[in-house]
Amino acid sequence: MPNTSATLLLIDDDEVVRASIAAYLEDSGFRVLQANNGVQGLAVFEREKPDLIVCDLRMPQLGGLELIRKVNEGAYDTPVIVVSGAGVMADAVEALRLGAADYLIKPLEDLAVLEHSVARALDRSRLVRENLRYREKLEAANRELEASLHLLQEDQNAGRQVQMNMLPVSPWVTDGFRFEHQIIPSLYLSGDFVDCFRVDEHRLAFYLADVSGHGASSAFVTVLLKFMTTRLMFESKRNGALPEFKPSQVLAHINRGLLNCRLGKHVTMVGGVIDQQRGVLTYSIGGHLPLPVLYTGGSGRYLEGRGLPVGLFDEASYHDHVLELPERFSLTLFSDGILDLLPGETLKDKEAALPHIIEAAGGSLDGLRQQFGLATLGEMPDDIALMVLSRNFE
């Protein structure tokens, strides 16, 4: 269906052709303004600011090519479709070079072709405007966050305090679920981050993120992650889209945000949403290792899932996995810094050892602290983050 709120400006010195096209487009739901020459058309354009122009190429006083030049001199970015009987290839090339959205040759045997071209140009123009607005918002956020980064670099102590204040309370206990975490930075500031929060009356959300690199620049991205997830929650509630608050969509939103900010940083992430009414966990993986380990008292096992890192690829897509939660369980998430503490020479050896260590720790954060000796760690090459989500696992 056409955008019935769109206003079109039709400029053609042939009154019969102009009236025929105008009648068809009006029947299709468009508001159509008319002008019989380029000078009059330019005046109508400057006065009415239409969404799109359909014009002839050969017109007295002001031709179509010159009209396109003058329209593009302004800041309106209005698409122009040329409908001409000239049929000269050089004119078509020049019109498209000047920015015309399409070039159609008279006579138009089927005006549906013109309607399709108009709809396509309007859609493209709308997307360009939306992308521009989105980029402006991201640039504004980027400027604010760059200022925050400057403050972090000037005063590491203040930065550390800011980062600690962003972290959730540990432990956070709600409706029988218990969330605990610990972050051990390799430098004063950490590139690892965790968060847990209530989405609505029946859903809880959490994530663990590992930003590439170390120090202030990576810690700065954790601020950005908190900002983007909080803003997404706010916008979802405002737009009434909170039922679609899926982990895969959150990762895709963060992926777009990081790419548009061009910070040269990417993130590996695990994010999940618990539906308390259904007793299920929906989670998504963004290039993260090791995978979360589910422990139910007997043995531990890795959750399934895979995906690309967040903030590296334009075309990255993320998938949701659904897990029916046991009545009694613990789910442990790690950043990849934990791999430096695991026995074994290869990644496969280290991954094989991790569920057994969780079993020995009883699936608790305190037990993991003892198993890994976290209280007595010296200088580490990478940040380490742990989050343990549990139910009925005291």
MARVOMI-397848 format. One line per field, with one value per residue (C-alpha): x, z, y. Coordinates in steps of 0.05 Angstrom, whole numbers, plus 5000, padded with zeros to 4 digits. Example, Ala and Ser with C-alpha at 12.3 -4.5 7.8 and 13.67 -1.06 7.14 Angstrom:
BEGIN
x: 5246 5273
z: 5156 5143
y: 4910 4979
END
This chain:
BEGIN
x: 5000 5026 5042 4977 5008 5060 5056 5080 5097 5084 5119 5103 5087 5041 4974 4942 5000 5003 4928 4929 4988 4960 4892 4924 4969 4912 4870 4928 4923 4976 4966 4989 5012 5020 5062 5066 5140 5205 5203 5133 5151 5211 5168 5117 5173 5203 5134 5104 5165 5135 5161 5178 5181 5160 5184 5193 5263 5247 5210 5210 5247 5277 5292 5290 5366 5372 5313 5348 5410 5371 5332 5396 5428 5381 5380 5316 5343 5279 5277 5264 5236 5246 5192 5215 5199 5269 5299 5370 5419 5464 5405 5388 5459 5465 5398 5419 5488 5455 5416 5351 5318 5294 5288 5225 5212 5146 5097 5083 5039 5027 5024 5033 5107 5109 5071 5120 5179 5147 5135 5205 5236 5194 5214 5287 5281 5247 5302 5356 5322 5312 5385 5407 5365 5391 5463 5453 5427 5486 5534 5503 5511 5582 5600 5572 5609 5674 5668 5659 5720 5761 5740 5759 5828 5838 5817 5821 5794 5730 5725 5730 5675 5630 5639 5625 5562 5536 5542 5481 5477 5509 5474 5408 5352 5282 5225 5270 5324 5393 5444 5516 5577 5650 5696 5771 5804 5873 5883 5848 5788 5754 5731 5685 5615 5553 5482 5416 5349 5274 5242 5171 5128 5143 5211 5283 5342 5417 5480 5555 5599 5674 5699 5760 5824 5836 5837 5800 5780 5748 5716 5687 5650 5619 5588 5562 5532 5496 5471 5446 5410 5377 5356 5329 5287 5260 5244 5212 5166 5149 5133 5095 5144 5167 5136 5188 5247 5286 5360 5375 5344 5384 5449 5431 5415 5482 5517 5488 5505 5578 5588 5557 5599 5663 5702 5744 5717 5676 5644 5630 5565 5516 5447 5384 5313 5277 5202 5181 5110 5132 5195 5239 5304 5312 5384 5430 5504 5548 5615 5627 5671 5667 5593 5550 5550 5485 5493 5435 5470 5495 5537 5551 5540 5550 5491 5486 5493 5540 5542 5587 5620 5580 5605 5647 5602 5546 5508 5514 5450 5436 5390 5349 5354 5301 5317 5265 5294 5299 5268 5338 5398 5456 5479 5550 5575 5649 5690 5747 5797 5778 5813 5880 5865 5843 5888 5907 5948 5894 5827 5793 5828 5810 5737 5733 5759 5711 5646 5684 5710 5639 5617 5673 5651 5579 5554 5564 5604 5638 5659 5687 5726 5759 5770 5805 5838 5809 5825 5900 5907 5967 5971 5929 5936 5861 5800 5758 5683 5637 5562 5523 5448 5414 5348 5339 5414 5431
z: 5000 4984 5037 5034 5076 5022 4980 4908 4861 4787 4738 4663 4608 4574 4607 4583 4607 4673 4686 4670 4717 4772 4770 4774 4832 4870 4860 4891 4954 4943 4950 4884 4871 4798 4759 4684 4680 4718 4746 4773 4799 4837 4869 4891 4917 4960 4987 4999 5012 4979 4995 4922 4853 4787 4729 4654 4626 4569 4596 4578 4623 4670 4647 4689 4697 4723 4769 4799 4811 4847 4889 4911 4930 4989 5052 5037 5003 4964 4914 4841 4788 4716 4665 4597 4524 4502 4510 4503 4541 4558 4591 4631 4655 4674 4711 4752 4765 4792 4841 4807 4841 4775 4700 4662 4588 4559 4539 4603 4579 4651 4704 4757 4738 4759 4823 4841 4827 4872 4929 4924 4924 4984 5023 5007 5028 5092 5109 5095 5142 5196 5191 5196 5258 5289 5272 5303 5366 5368 5355 5412 5457 5432 5449 5519 5529 5502 5555 5606 5580 5587 5660 5671 5642 5685 5749 5752 5823 5801 5742 5786 5831 5771 5746 5814 5820 5754 5776 5807 5881 5897 5918 5888 5910 5879 5878 5895 5844 5869 5827 5851 5815 5822 5775 5781 5735 5707 5712 5757 5711 5681 5610 5638 5660 5688 5699 5723 5727 5725 5656 5682 5735 5708 5674 5697 5651 5659 5617 5622 5574 5558 5521 5477 5506 5577 5619 5613 5540 5551 5616 5577 5532 5594 5608 5537 5547 5609 5572 5512 5552 5598 5539 5502 5563 5566 5492 5493 5550 5517 5450 5481 5452 5516 5500 5445 5493 5469 5483 5408 5395 5451 5423 5354 5382 5417 5354 5314 5369 5375 5299 5292 5349 5314 5379 5352 5406 5404 5459 5471 5509 5540 5554 5581 5601 5653 5645 5716 5697 5645 5683 5622 5605 5536 5522 5465 5453 5421 5406 5479 5510 5555 5549 5612 5655 5684 5749 5780 5839 5802 5745 5706 5631 5581 5550 5474 5429 5385 5351 5326 5371 5382 5348 5293 5234 5201 5181 5247 5269 5337 5357 5418 5455 5504 5566 5615 5683 5736 5803 5834 5795 5788 5723 5721 5670 5661 5620 5581 5633 5674 5621 5647 5714 5685 5680 5612 5552 5500 5499 5494 5557 5595 5574 5594 5664 5679 5693 5742 5780 5785 5812 5864 5882 5892 5840 5886 5878 5946 5925 5860 5897 5937 5878 5837 5896 5874 5940 5930 5855 5833 5769 5715 5639 5630 5669 5702 5712 5744 5751 5786 5779 5824 5852 5914 5918 5987
y: 5000 5070 5120 5160 5216 5229 5292 5289 5347 5333 5379 5371 5422 5372 5384 5319 5276 5314 5307 5233 5218 5263 5228 5159 5178 5211 5149 5110 5152 5206 5281 5310 5382 5404 5454 5465 5486 5482 5553 5544 5475 5501 5554 5502 5458 5513 5532 5462 5418 5355 5286 5270 5303 5273 5317 5319 5331 5378 5438 5512 5562 5510 5439 5376 5370 5441 5429 5368 5410 5465 5415 5381 5447 5451 5409 5372 5308 5302 5244 5262 5214 5235 5217 5238 5225 5245 5175 5201 5157 5216 5252 5190 5182 5256 5255 5194 5224 5287 5243 5225 5165 5135 5151 5128 5137 5163 5140 5101 5044 5022 5076 5022 5023 5096 5081 5026 5073 5127 5077 5050 5120 5142 5079 5092 5165 5145 5095 5147 5196 5143 5121 5194 5205 5140 5159 5228 5196 5149 5205 5244 5184 5174 5246 5238 5172 5201 5254 5200 5164 5227 5232 5158 5171 5232 5198 5122 5122 5158 5111 5050 5078 5091 5020 4990 5032 5005 4933 4900 4884 4817 4774 4796 4750 4755 4705 4647 4663 4683 4722 4729 4755 4773 4812 4811 4862 4851 4927 4976 4979 4918 4902 4848 4867 4833 4856 4828 4863 4854 4862 4860 4826 4757 4761 4769 4786 4779 4780 4772 4811 4809 4870 4863 4893 4918 4980 5046 5039 4971 4994 5052 5002 4970 5039 5038 4969 4991 5053 5013 4959 5011 5053 4993 4975 5046 5050 4981 5001 5067 5035 4977 4927 4896 4827 4822 4834 4773 4761 4754 4822 4854 4826 4851 4920 4923 4898 4956 5006 4985 4986 5055 5083 5059 5050 4993 4947 4884 4842 4769 4760 4712 4741 4708 4722 4678 4671 4655 4636 4585 4563 4571 4606 4638 4655 4677 4670 4723 4690 4674 4621 4584 4569 4572 4509 4482 4443 4405 4372 4310 4335 4397 4406 4461 4496 4492 4552 4591 4659 4714 4766 4829 4892 4860 4843 4883 4821 4784 4749 4718 4661 4645 4578 4555 4514 4487 4503 4448 4462 4461 4485 4533 4564 4592 4642 4659 4707 4675 4700 4638 4595 4619 4585 4519 4458 4431 4450 4459 4495 4427 4402 4465 4463 4389 4407 4464 4425 4380 4441 4468 4400 4403 4474 4450 4499 4559 4623 4613 4543 4570 4623 4567 4521 4576 4611 4678 4711 4701 4713 4753 4795 4763 4772 4780 4803 4749 4753 4701 4701 4646 4643 4592 4568 4525 4515 4538
END
